[in-house]
């Protein structure tokens, strides 16, 4: 296969979104090092290489013909990326994403000129520029995807995405172009992940009573304390809230994509499935739903609180997230809170404040 005469921007954008979705990226700045390692690619610091060989970092840069990062593939097929760890973190992030682009786009496997080593002897300057532009396109759409960037205030790009000034200018200049390609190539799974991130940014609420934060399109009651003291935040306020961390993080029960627990929230029994209402070991009601305000029937599963064997009490019955003590729509209690699986917010907040740090 020959190197194309012009950059495949559509393909590079598609591969960036697929990589983004495959690793289920839900927050920024992107943890590019962890992502690369989880793909089985080794990371090597220029400073470590320099110390091992007995040369300077500047000499390592000259050897690799770049002062940023360099990707290569061994005869065994294993990939490694060497990077200049003396650079600023934002520059390291983009450089590593760029090298990952060469890997994801098959630059070291699909073309005879670049097999095993990217800067092969047969690579002309024109062909080199084509591959570089493809890798740059992949990198910017991985660490600052256009479907997310178009709802972020542009003066917050550097802060939110963890990119530098030049990358910010490039993202702004190519936003419409990348957004166009993203619409053309995005799969249903891509759209699902991107929609979730957009929701986290544009639908965040904060409660002034318990200081919790959560995202939901519309909410009347706080799902943590049940009060109607909510403020819907703007995207800028949502980003600042996340970066400053000035909100209370309450305990939750992990649920799968269908809203079913990974194991019984009480006894940790893993032999459960979504067709079951109750745990067969401890009789805990497994799903978190709204059961209303009561009064509730006497518990048939002493000493563990439940709310009835085969019938739900009055309430809207909506499925709730694993952290919800109350229904954000009607204010009713959740099954997890009623069963004592989630602590009352003020008790948990007091316990947090008393921790020795």
C-alpha positions in Angstrom: 0.0 0.0 0.0 1.3 3.4 -1.0 1.2 6.5 1.2 -1.8 8.6 0.0 -1.1 11.8 -1.9 -3.3 13.9 0.5 -4.1 13.4 4.2 -7.0 11.2 5.1 -8.7 13.6 7.6 -11.9 11.7 7.6 -10.2 8.5 8.5 -8.0 10.1 11.1 -11.1 11.7 12.8 -12.9 8.4 12.7 -10.0 6.5 14.3 -9.7 9.2 17.0 -13.4 8.9 17.9 -13.1 5.1 17.9 -10.1 5.2 20.2 -11.9 7.7 22.4 -14.9 5.4 22.7 -13.0 2.2 23.0 -11.3 3.5 26.1 -14.5 5.0 27.4 -13.0 8.4 28.0 -15.4 10.5 30.1 -13.2 13.3 31.5 -10.5 15.7 30.5 -7.6 16.4 30.3 -7.1 13.0 28.7 -4.8 10.6 30.6 -2.9 9.8 27.5 -0.1 7.8 29.3 -2.5 5.4 30.9 -4.4 5.0 27.6 -1.2 4.2 25.7 0.0 1.7 28.3 -3.3 -0.1 28.4 -2.9 -0.7 24.7 0.3 -2.6 25.4 2.6 0.1 24.1 5.8 0.8 26.2 6.6 4.3 27.1 10.3 5.4 27.4 11.5 8.7 28.8 14.2 10.5 27.0 15.9 11.2 30.3 15.9 7.5 31.2 17.4 6.6 27.8 20.0 9.3 28.1 21.1 8.1 31.6 21.2 4.5 30.5 23.3 5.2 27.4 25.4 7.8 29.0 24.5 10.7 26.7 22.5 14.0 27.1 18.8 14.4 26.4 19.8 16.8 23.6 21.8 13.9 22.0 18.7 11.6 22.4 16.7 14.3 20.5 19.3 14.3 17.7 19.3 10.5 17.5 15.5 10.4 17.2 15.4 13.5 14.9 12.8 15.1 17.2 12.8 16.8 20.5 9.2 15.7 21.2 8.4 12.0 20.8 9.2 9.0 18.5 7.4 5.8 17.9 8.9 2.5 16.6 7.9 -1.1 16.2 10.1 -4.1 17.0 10.5 -7.1 14.8 8.2 -8.9 17.2 5.4 -6.4 16.4 5.6 -4.7 19.9 5.4 -0.9 19.8 7.3 1.6 21.9 7.1 5.4 22.2 10.0 7.4 23.5 9.1 10.9 24.6 10.9 14.0 25.9 9.9 14.1 29.6 11.6 17.5 30.0 8.9 19.3 28.1 5.7 20.8 29.6 2.9 18.4 30.4 0.5 19.8 27.8 3.2 19.4 25.1 3.9 15.8 26.3 0.1 15.0 26.1 -0.2 16.2 22.5 3.1 14.6 21.4 2.1 11.2 22.8 -1.4 11.5 21.2 0.4 12.3 17.9 2.6 9.2 18.1 -0.4 7.1 19.1 -2.0 8.4 15.9 0.8 6.9 13.9 0.0 3.6 15.6 -3.8 3.8 15.2 -3.6 4.8 11.6 -1.3 2.0 10.7 1.6 4.2 9.6 4.3 1.7 10.6 2.5 -1.3 9.1 0.5 -0.3 6.1 3.3 1.4 4.1 6.5 -0.1 2.9 8.4 3.2 3.4 7.7 3.3 7.1 7.6 -0.3 8.2 9.1 -0.7 11.7 10.6 2.8 11.9 8.5 5.9 11.0 11.4 8.0 9.6 12.6 5.4 7.1 15.2 6.2 4.4 12.7 6.0 1.6 10.2 8.6 3.1 10.1 11.8 1.1 9.3 15.1 2.7 6.0 15.3 0.9 4.9 11.9 2.1 6.2 12.7 5.6 4.0 15.8 5.7 0.9 13.7 4.7 1.4 11.3 7.6 2.2 14.1 10.0 -1.0 15.9 9.2 -3.0 12.7 9.7 -1.4 12.1 13.1 -2.0 15.7 14.1 -5.7 15.4 13.1 -5.9 12.2 15.2 -4.3 13.8 18.2 -6.5 16.9 18.3 -9.7 14.9 17.9 -8.6 12.5 20.6 -7.6 15.1 23.3 -10.1 17.8 22.3 -12.8 16.2 20.2 -14.9 18.7 18.2 -18.3 17.5 19.5 -17.1 18.4 23.0 -15.1 21.5 22.0 -18.1 23.2 20.4 -19.9 23.6 23.7 -16.8 24.7 25.7 -16.1 28.4 25.9 -13.0 28.8 23.7 -11.1 30.8 26.4 -11.3 27.6 28.5 -9.8 25.2 26.0 -6.4 25.2 27.5 -7.7 24.7 31.0 -10.3 22.0 30.2 -8.5 19.9 27.6 -5.0 20.5 29.0 -3.5 21.8 25.8 -1.2 24.7 25.0 -1.7 28.0 23.3 -0.8 26.8 19.8 -3.0 23.7 20.1 -5.8 26.0 21.3 -5.5 28.2 18.2 -5.5 25.1 15.9 -8.5 23.7 17.7 -10.4 26.9 17.2 -9.4 27.3 13.6 -10.3 23.7 12.6 -13.4 23.3 14.8 -15.9 23.5 12.0 -14.0 21.2 9.7 -13.4 18.5 12.4 -17.1 18.8 13.5 -18.1 18.1 10.0 -16.0 15.0 9.7 -17.2 13.9 13.2 -20.8 14.0 12.1 -20.0 11.9 9.0 -18.0 9.2 10.8 -19.4 9.0 14.3 -20.9 5.6 15.2 -23.8 5.0 17.6 -21.3 4.1 20.4 -19.3 7.3 19.7 -22.4 9.4 19.9 -23.4 7.7 23.2 -20.1 8.5 24.9 -19.9 12.1 23.5 -23.5 12.7 24.5 -22.8 11.6 28.1 -19.8 14.0 28.4 -21.8 16.9 26.9 -24.6 16.2 29.5 -22.1 16.3 32.3 -21.0 19.7 31.2 -24.4 21.3 30.2 -26.8 19.7 32.7 -24.9 19.9 36.0 -26.8 21.0 39.1 -25.3 21.8 42.5 -27.2 21.7 45.8 -26.7 24.5 48.4 -27.9 22.3 51.2 -25.6 19.2 51.0 -23.0 20.7 48.5 -23.4 17.8 46.1 -23.2 18.0 42.3 -24.8 15.8 39.7 -26.0 16.0 36.1 -29.5 15.6 34.9 -31.5 17.5 32.2 -34.2 18.6 34.6 -34.3 18.1 38.4 -36.6 19.5 41.1 -35.2 17.7 44.2 -31.6 16.9 45.2 -31.0 13.2 44.9 -28.6 13.3 47.8 -30.6 15.2 50.5 -34.1 15.5 49.0 -34.1 19.3 49.2 -35.2 21.8 46.5 -32.1 23.9 46.8 -30.7 23.3 43.4 -28.8 25.6 41.0 -28.3 24.7 37.4 -24.7 25.5 36.3 -23.5 26.9 33.1 -20.8 25.0 31.2 -18.2 27.4 32.5 -19.4 27.0 36.1 -19.5 23.2 35.6 -15.8 23.2 34.5 -14.8 25.5 37.3 -16.6 23.3 39.8 -14.8 20.2 38.6 -11.4 21.9 38.5 -11.7 23.4 42.0 -13.3 20.3 43.5 -15.5 22.4 45.8 -18.4 19.9 46.1 -19.2 17.0 48.3 -18.6 13.5 46.9 -21.0 11.0 48.5 -20.9 7.2 48.4 -22.6 5.3 45.7 -23.3 1.8 44.5 -21.7 0.9 41.1 -24.3 0.0 38.4 -23.9 -1.3 34.9 -25.2 0.5 31.8 -28.6 -1.0 32.4 -28.8 0.4 35.9 -28.3 -3.0 37.6 -25.7 -3.5 40.4 -22.5 -5.4 39.6 -23.1 -7.4 42.7 -25.6 -7.4 45.6 -25.1 -4.0 47.4 -25.4 -5.6 50.8 -23.9 -9.1 50.8 -21.8 -8.8 47.6 -23.4 -11.8 46.0 -22.3 -11.9 42.4 -24.8 -14.6 41.3 -27.5 -12.1 40.3 -29.0 -10.9 37.0 -31.3 -8.2 35.9 -34.4 -10.5 35.9 -34.2 -10.7 39.7 -35.9 -8.3 42.1 -34.3 -9.6 45.2 -31.0 -11.1 46.2 -31.4 -14.8 46.8 -28.9 -14.6 49.7 -29.9 -11.6 51.8 -33.3 -10.5 50.2 -32.0 -7.1 49.3 -34.1 -5.3 46.6 -31.5 -5.1 43.8 -32.6 -2.1 41.7 -32.6 1.5 42.8 -36.0 3.0 42.0 -38.3 5.7 43.5 -40.8 4.2 46.0 -42.3 7.5 47.2 -42.7 9.0 50.6 -44.4 6.2 52.5 -45.7 5.2 55.0 -44.2 1.8 54.1 -45.3 -1.6 55.2 -43.6 -3.4 58.0 -40.4 -5.0 56.8 -40.7 -8.7 56.0 -37.0 -9.2 55.8 -35.8 -8.3 59.3 -33.1 -7.3 60.2 -32.6 -6.0 56.7 -35.0 -3.2 55.7 -37.1 -3.8 52.5 -40.4 -2.4 51.4 -42.5 -5.4 50.4 -42.1 -8.7 48.8 -43.8 -8.5 45.4 -45.1 -5.0 45.2 -43.7 -1.5 45.1 -45.1 1.2 47.3 -46.5 4.5 45.8 -43.9 6.5 44.0 -43.0 7.3 40.4 -41.0 4.1 40.1 -38.3 5.7 38.0 -34.9 4.0 37.8 -32.4 6.0 39.7 -28.5 6.2 39.7 -26.5 4.4 42.3 -25.9 7.5 44.4 -29.6 8.6 44.6 -31.1 8.7 48.1 -34.1 10.6 46.7 -35.9 10.9 43.3 -34.8 14.1 41.6 -38.3 14.4 40.0 -40.8 13.8 42.8 -38.6 13.7 45.9 -39.6 10.2 46.9 -37.2 7.9 48.7 -35.0 5.4 46.8 -34.9 1.7 47.5 -31.2 1.9 48.2 -31.7 4.7 50.8 -34.7 3.0 52.4 -32.9 -0.2 52.8 -30.0 1.5 54.5 -27.5 0.8 51.7 -26.7 4.5 51.3 -26.1 6.7 54.4 -27.9 9.9 55.1 -26.1 12.8 53.6 -25.4 14.8 56.8 -24.0 11.7 58.5 -21.6 11.0 55.7 -20.6 14.6 55.4 -19.8 14.7 59.1 -17.7 11.5 58.8 -15.8 13.1 55.9 -15.1 16.3 57.9 -13.7 14.2 60.8 -11.1 12.4 58.7 -7.5 13.2 59.7 -6.5 15.0 56.5 
